């Protein structure tokens, strides 16, 4: 299928900005709107604001960590917020658990039971987790990938699906993106935070062997951003993870610069 583009923000974006931004992204041709999820703000609440502004695009959270929220709590939030299950993609991750793959294998049946009708994505960075995503999930959500590593991880998703005798599910991925005079500084700041967040991230970036501030897109103008985003050919959906101040003006400019029709 043709590659699609989504637009992603950090959870807790001002509700008015979120609704207006979703409407603008829908006009620009984005296929989906995404929020992460973190201890200070729930991604599903930001997604509910997206839903108020855009009625056609898919809605996603990537990822909800199971060491913070259990399936029953996630289901209760969806019900409380009145979200359309048919539009939802939920990325689920292991969080800071000691045995991530074991945790996710054990959690999948409970997630299926608690969240019927919702497409479940496995948050993955390593090869075994990607293979498991291909084997049993509705899709895989990658994070902090170079184009080259994204291609490797896609191959592992495909291998897992083949082993299970099923079609390869879609592969999504965040690509941190800044298009501004200070784009390089924005990317470096964001990446530096994640590089030391916990051992899983430290190991991931160590294996990448990439300089700080280079895993993503830092561009001065839209043409350069589009060229860099186009290198992520292994992803079925490139989710432009916005590195911009949380105003409709700045978010809107980035959405235009990184949009699918540019």
Protein Blocks (a to p, Z undefined) as FASTA:
>chain_A
ZZdddddddehiafklmmmmmmmmmmnopabdcddddfkbcfklmmmmmmmmockbccdd
ddddfklbcfklmmmmmmmnopafklpccdddebjafblmlmmmmmmmmmmmmmghiacd
dddfbfklmmmmmmmpgbdcdehiafklmmmmmmmmmmmmmmnopacddddddddddddf
klmmmmmmmmmmmmmmpmklmmmmmmnopaehiaccddfbfklmmmmmmmmmmbmbdcdd
ddddfbfklmmmmmmmmmmkZZ
